[in-house]
Amino acid sequence: MCARFTLAVPDFASLLAMLEAALGAGAAGGGPARAIVADPKAAALYRPRYNIAPSTVHPVLRAQGGQRELVPATWGFAGRFARGGAAPSLLANARAESARTKPTFRGAFAAHRCVVPADGFYEWTGPKGARRPTWFHPAGGGLLRLAGLYQPAKDPDTGELDLRFTILTTEASADVAPVHDRMPVLLEPGDVDLWLGGDGADAERAEALLRPAPRGSLAARAVSPRVNSVGHDDPALLQEVAAEAAAPKASPSKAAAPKAGGTLPLFDLDGGAGPAVPPGRTSRR
């Protein structure tokens, strides 16, 4: 699954240039950078982020009107149902194996596929109360292109039309499997146009792209348990630490048996010490 990720590119212009270069490199036979239209709001909101969580506004790349656009969107589809009048759940992830046919996602899969730029993502292992965070990032540096879906949604406060996105997950690659059994789908530069719907791509051809990343494409780094709180968002989160230091001591009364592929709750990862979060639950996939 993908519960948290990073995008530490220093400024919006650099991010745009990196995405344009990747589109050009992915074209048949390679080529020059391909232009992407940038939404001014996406540029205004951008800043380097080291601990991106569901409900965060983040730039996503989509195809619209025959061109590529980088637009702001909120992470998490709004769930259809909530118990007891609670706010809708946030669907931060969608399983690649069923997204094309599942009612919640099939409309977006057919018409609203997107790419979520990132430069790393976190996964956790260890017993509850003592989760150890690991940051996975490109072995050779640069960007990750996460396969996503987006949907228009009305802002409940302003009534304005907004975009929401979810990240597709697949079975873990050999690089990720020691820590977790799922991972976000990573797209190669040459697959971006097909995924977004260019080149006459249909849903069946797009679905074929949803596979684990090749062995050796990701590097892993044990990082500080400060990542566990969404209130922490600074470069120090990415500093490598010893595995022992990455594992906070669990309270004996709360410690649980280790679980393979264990993942922390998406918002309150440090047992309640984090900041207040938006209402609603977050679905984990």
N, C-alpha and C positions, 0 to 999 in steps of 0.2 A: 504494500500500500504506500501511499505518500501522504504523510501527515504534516510535514514541514519541509520547506525547501529554501534555497538561497538564490539571490541574484545580486552579486556585489560589483557588477560593472559600475565604474565610478560616475558616469553621467549618461543621460539619455541619448546624446548624439553618438557616443561610442557604442551603445547597445544597438542603435539603428544601423550603424555601419557594419557591425558584426553580423547582424541578421541579413543585411543586403548582400554582403560578401558570401555568406553561406548559400543563399539562394542562387547566386551566380555560379558558385563552385559546383552546386548540385545539378545545374543544367546539363543537358546532353553534351558531352565533350568539354565541359567546363566553359567558363565565360566570365565577362565582367560582372561587377556587382549589379544586382537588380533592384530597381527603386521600390521602396515601400512608403506608402502614404502614412504619415504619423498624425494621429489625433492630437490636437493641441492640449487637450485635457490630460492625455497620457503623459505627454512631455512635462506638463506642470506638476503632476503628482509624483513623478519618478524620483526616487532616491535609492542608493544602495541599501539592500536589505539582507540581513543575516539570519532571520528567524521568521520566515513568512508562514502564517497560519491561516486556516480557513476563516473567512469573512474579510480578508485583506483585499484591497483593490490592487490589481496587478495588470501590467500590459500583456495582451495576447495578440497573436498574429492570425488574421483571418483573410479569406477571399471575399471580396464584395464588389459587385459591379465591374468585374473583369480586372480588378487590381488587388494588390496586397495591402492590407491596412494593419497598423499597430494601434490597438484601441484599449481603453481601460475596461476591466471587468472585475467583478467581485467573485472570490473563490468560494464555490459551494452552490450547487443547485438547491433551490428550496423544495423540501419534500412536500408531498401532497397532503399527508395526514399528520396530525399531532394529537396526543391524548390529553384529555382534560382541559382543552382549550389552550394548551401551551403553544408557543411559537413553532413554526415548522422546523423540522430537522434540516441540517445542512448536509447535502450529499457531496462530500469533498472528492470522492473517488467513484469510479465506475469500473466494474470488471470488464476487461477487454473481451473475455469469452462470451459475454451475454449482452454487451451494450447495444449491438446492432439490432437485437430483437426485443429487448426489455422495454415495456411501454414507457417507462420514465425517461429513457435515453434514445429510443429509436428515431424519433423525429429529428433530434439534434445530430445523431449519427448520419442520417441521410442528407442533411442540408446545412448543418452548422458545426463543422469540424474546425478546430483551431490548433495552434501551436503555442505552448506556454514556455517562454524562454526562462532558463534557469542556469545556474552554474554549479549546482549541487543539491543533494537532498539528504535528509536525516532518517535513520532508522535506529531502533533501540533493541537491546537484548537484556536479559537478566530478570530477576524476580521483581515483583511489584514492590515499589518503595525504594528500589535500588537499581533502576534502569540505567544502562550504560549507553550513551548516544554515540553513534558513528556517523560521520559525514562522508558521503560518497560523491565523488566529483570526477570530471573527465581526466583520464590518466595523462593526456597530453595537454591539458589546459583548454580554455575556451568555453563555449556555451554547450549546454544540453538543450535539446528541443523536445519537450514533453508533449506527447499526443493528448489533446484535450477536446472537449465538446463545449459549446456555449449555447445559451438560450436568452432571448429577451425576457425581462421580468420587470414588473412595475415596482418602483420603490414605495414601500408602504407609508413612508413619512411624507414624501414630496409628491407622489403620484407620477413622477417622471419615469420614462422608460429607461431601464438599466440593462446591462449585460451581466450574466453570471456564467461561470465556467466550472467544469469538473475535470479531473485528471484521470486518464485511463491507466489501469494497472494490469500487469501480467505476472506470470511466474518469474521468480527470481532467477537472475543469471548466475553463473558460477562465481562472479565477484561478490554478489549480494547474499547468496544463499546461506553463508555461515552466520549471518545476522538475522535475516528475515526471509520468509517464503514468498513474498510479493515485492514488486518494484514498479515504478512508473514506466510506461512505454516510452522508449527513447527513439527518436526519428533521425535517420541519417540525412544530411543535406539534400541528397538526391531524391529523397522520399517526400520532402515537404510539399512540393507542388501537387503530387498525387494525393497526399493526405488532405490538403486544403480543398481539393476538388478541381485542380487544374488538369490540363491534358485529357479532358473527357473522362476523368476517373469516376468510377461508380463505387457504390458502397462495398461490393464484394472485393474489388481490388484494394480498396482502402483497408478493409478488415485484415487482409493478408499481411499488412505491415505491423500488426500488433503482436510482436514477439519479443522474447527477452533479448537484451543487448549482448553482443558477442563477448566472449571471455577476454579479459584484459583491457576492455574499454573504460573501466572505472577503477579508480584508486579509492582506498578506504583509509579513514583517519579517525582515531579515537579523539573525541573532543570533550569539552567541559560539560558537566551536568547543568551548568547555567542555561544551556539550551532548553532545558525542561520547562522553563517559565517563559511565556510569550512576552513578559515584560522586559526581557533581555534581548537586545537587538543591536549588537556592536561587533566590530571586527575580531575582538578577542575570543568570540565564540568559536572561531575556526582554528584557533591555535591547537596544535597537537598536544595531547596530554598522555601520560602513562595510563594503561588500561585500569590500574587500580584507582587512579585519581578520577577516572571517568565514571566510577561506580560509587555513588553516595551510599553511606551505610544505612541499611534498612532498620527500622524499628523492629525489635523482636516480636512485638505484638501484632505488627502489620505485615511482616515479611511473608511472602508466599513462595511456593516451590517454583523454580525456574521453568519457564515455558518457552519452547522453541518458537522463534519468530514473534516473541512478545512485543507489543507496541503500546505505547502510552496513550492515554486519552488525549484528544487533540488539543484541548484548551488548558486543562488544569493538570499539567504534567508533574508538578512538584507538590502534589498533595494539598492544594488549596492556598499556597503562598503566592500565587500569581495574581495579576490584576483582574478586575471585573471584566467579564466577557459578554458578548451579545447573548440575548435569550435564545433558547432553542438547543437541541441536541445536535451532535454531529455524527453522521453515520460513517462507520469505518468499513472499508472494503479492501 
